[in-house]
Amino acid sequence: MVSDRTKKARSDDLYRIFTMLRKMGFRLQLRGLPPHHIEALMRYWTADSGVADELAKRGAQANLQPRAHPLSAAHIQGQLSVLRTFCSWIGKAGMVRDAKHYMTPDRCHLVSRKSAAEADKSWHAAGVDFDAVYAKVRARCIYVATQLEVMMAFGLRRKEAVMFSPRLAVVPGSTVCPHSDPAKRRMQPDAMRHQRTKKAAVAGARAAFSGLSWTSLDVLI
């Protein structure tokens, strides 16, 4: 069983992939997915220098422009995963190989995920003043502000902060490992108190997000 969200995402991805193959000049048959179709997709996704010539040979240069930069390894891996699922539906499991199979040795790094961060992307490293951002957000929506506060204090992700319920989250202190950062550890009691005082924080957040997207935080910063 998969969620409706996953079904919708797979549907959108497959529609986009098959549309792209058609624009590349390929004739599609849903009884299978020939290896050269997948190879062409991989060359396009990784911005291979030979894509322009391939499109010209098939008379498809007017339908699709070569990419200037490769897609991220995570996105490419995700697209291949969707194609594997599709192939399993049509009884052709195993048709889609590992991403590196479609790459030459010198280009394998384009499809290799990196599990360790190579640069500090935190607000602190970027010189962002949390107090200033928090004040701007609070002026627009107190619900989003309290969620932003618990994200900073407890390291929650956006979805976790939206669904956070203080009454259910409180556990005996002896069972909790305190945050390693003393500054954030000092923030935690205030963050919890602010969440408790906003009785409708979780319910109100869903409505608040319709008017204030997390993308708009970049504008505030």
C-alpha positions in Angstrom: 0.0 0.0 0.0 1.2 3.5 -0.8 -0.2 6.9 0.1 -2.2 9.1 -2.3 0.7 11.5 -2.3 3.1 8.8 -3.5 0.6 7.7 -6.2 0.3 11.3 -7.4 4.0 11.9 -7.4 4.6 8.7 -9.4 1.9 9.6 -11.9 3.4 13.1 -12.4 6.9 11.7 -12.8 5.9 9.1 -15.3 3.9 11.6 -17.4 6.9 13.9 -17.4 9.3 11.1 -18.4 7.2 9.8 -21.2 6.5 13.3 -22.5 10.2 14.0 -22.5 10.9 10.7 -24.4 8.3 11.7 -27.0 9.9 15.1 -27.4 13.2 13.4 -27.9 11.8 11.7 -31.0 11.1 8.2 -29.6 8.0 6.2 -30.3 6.7 4.7 -27.1 5.1 1.4 -26.4 4.0 0.8 -22.9 4.7 -3.0 -23.2 8.3 -2.2 -22.4 11.0 0.4 -21.9 14.0 -0.2 -24.2 17.4 0.3 -22.7 18.3 3.0 -25.2 15.4 5.0 -23.9 16.7 4.9 -20.4 20.2 5.7 -21.7 18.9 8.7 -23.6 17.2 10.0 -20.4 20.3 9.6 -18.4 22.4 11.5 -20.9 19.8 14.3 -20.9 19.5 14.4 -17.1 23.3 14.5 -16.7 23.7 17.2 -19.4 25.9 15.1 -21.6 27.6 17.1 -24.3 26.3 14.8 -27.0 22.6 15.3 -26.3 22.3 18.2 -28.8 23.7 16.0 -31.7 21.3 13.2 -30.7 18.3 15.4 -30.8 19.4 16.8 -34.2 19.7 13.3 -35.6 16.1 12.5 -34.6 14.8 15.9 -35.7 13.8 16.7 -32.2 16.0 19.8 -31.5 13.0 22.1 -31.8 11.1 20.1 -29.2 13.6 19.9 -26.4 16.7 21.9 -25.6 19.7 20.3 -24.0 20.3 20.9 -20.3 23.0 23.4 -19.4 23.6 21.7 -16.0 23.0 18.2 -14.7 20.1 17.4 -12.3 21.0 16.4 -8.8 22.1 12.8 -8.1 19.2 12.5 -5.7 16.6 13.6 -8.3 18.1 11.2 -11.0 18.0 8.3 -8.5 14.4 9.1 -7.7 13.4 9.1 -11.4 15.1 5.8 -11.9 13.2 4.4 -8.9 9.9 5.5 -10.5 10.9 3.8 -13.7 11.7 0.6 -11.8 8.3 0.6 -10.3 6.7 1.1 -13.7 8.7 -1.8 -15.1 7.5 -4.0 -12.3 3.9 -3.1 -13.2 4.4 -4.3 -16.8 6.2 -7.5 -15.8 9.7 -6.3 -16.7 11.3 -6.1 -13.3 15.1 -5.7 -13.5 15.0 -3.7 -16.7 16.2 -0.5 -15.1 19.8 -1.0 -14.0 21.8 0.9 -11.3 22.4 4.6 -12.2 26.2 4.0 -12.6 25.6 1.4 -15.2 24.6 4.1 -17.6 27.6 6.3 -16.9 31.1 6.2 -18.1 33.7 6.0 -15.2 34.5 9.7 -15.4 30.9 10.7 -15.0 29.7 8.3 -12.3 30.0 11.1 -9.7 27.0 12.8 -11.3 24.7 10.0 -10.1 26.4 9.3 -6.7 24.6 10.6 -3.7 26.6 12.1 -0.9 25.5 11.2 2.6 27.9 13.7 4.4 27.5 17.5 4.0 30.5 19.2 2.4 29.6 22.6 3.7 27.8 24.1 6.7 24.4 25.2 5.5 23.1 26.3 8.9 21.7 29.8 9.5 24.5 30.5 11.9 27.2 29.7 9.3 25.3 31.9 6.8 25.3 34.8 9.2 21.5 34.9 9.6 20.3 36.6 12.7 17.6 34.3 14.1 16.1 36.8 16.5 15.6 39.3 13.7 14.0 36.7 11.4 11.9 35.4 14.2 10.6 38.9 15.0 9.6 39.4 11.3 7.8 36.1 11.1 6.0 36.6 14.4 4.7 40.0 13.2 3.0 38.1 10.3 1.9 34.9 11.9 2.4 33.8 15.5 1.8 30.2 14.7 4.6 29.9 12.2 6.8 31.9 14.5 6.3 29.3 17.4 7.0 26.5 14.9 10.2 28.2 13.8 11.2 28.6 17.4 10.8 24.8 18.2 12.7 24.0 14.9 15.6 26.1 16.1 15.5 24.8 19.7 14.9 21.1 19.1 16.2 20.6 15.6 12.8 19.7 14.2 12.0 19.6 10.5 9.2 21.7 9.0 6.6 18.9 9.0 7.6 17.9 12.5 7.1 21.4 13.7 3.7 21.8 12.0 2.5 18.5 13.6 4.1 19.1 17.0 1.9 18.7 20.0 3.5 19.9 23.3 1.2 17.9 25.5 2.2 14.7 23.8 5.8 15.6 23.5 6.6 16.2 27.2 8.4 13.2 28.7 10.4 12.9 32.0 13.6 14.9 31.8 15.8 11.9 32.8 14.9 10.1 29.6 15.9 13.0 27.3 19.4 13.7 26.0 19.8 17.5 26.2 20.9 19.4 23.1 24.7 19.6 22.8 24.5 23.3 22.0 24.1 25.2 25.4 22.5 28.2 23.6 19.8 26.0 22.0 19.4 24.1 25.3 18.5 27.4 27.0 16.0 28.0 24.2 14.1 24.8 24.8 12.0 25.8 27.9 10.9 29.0 26.3 10.0 27.3 23.1 7.9 24.7 24.9 6.1 27.4 27.0 5.3 29.4 23.9 3.9 26.3 22.2 1.7 25.5 25.2 0.3 29.0 25.3 -0.8 28.8 21.7 -3.7 26.4 22.2 -4.5 26.3 18.5 -0.9 26.3 17.2 -1.1 23.0 15.4 -4.5 23.5 13.9 -4.0 27.1 13.1 -0.7 26.4 11.4 -2.3 24.7 8.5 -4.4 27.7 7.7 -1.4 30.0 8.3 0.7 28.2 5.8 -1.8 28.9 3.0 -0.9 32.6 3.3 2.8 32.3 4.3 4.8 29.6 2.6 8.2 28.5 3.9 9.7 29.8 0.6 8.7 33.3 1.8 11.1 33.0 4.7 13.9 33.5 2.2 12.4 36.9 1.5 12.2 37.7 5.2 15.8 36.7 5.6 
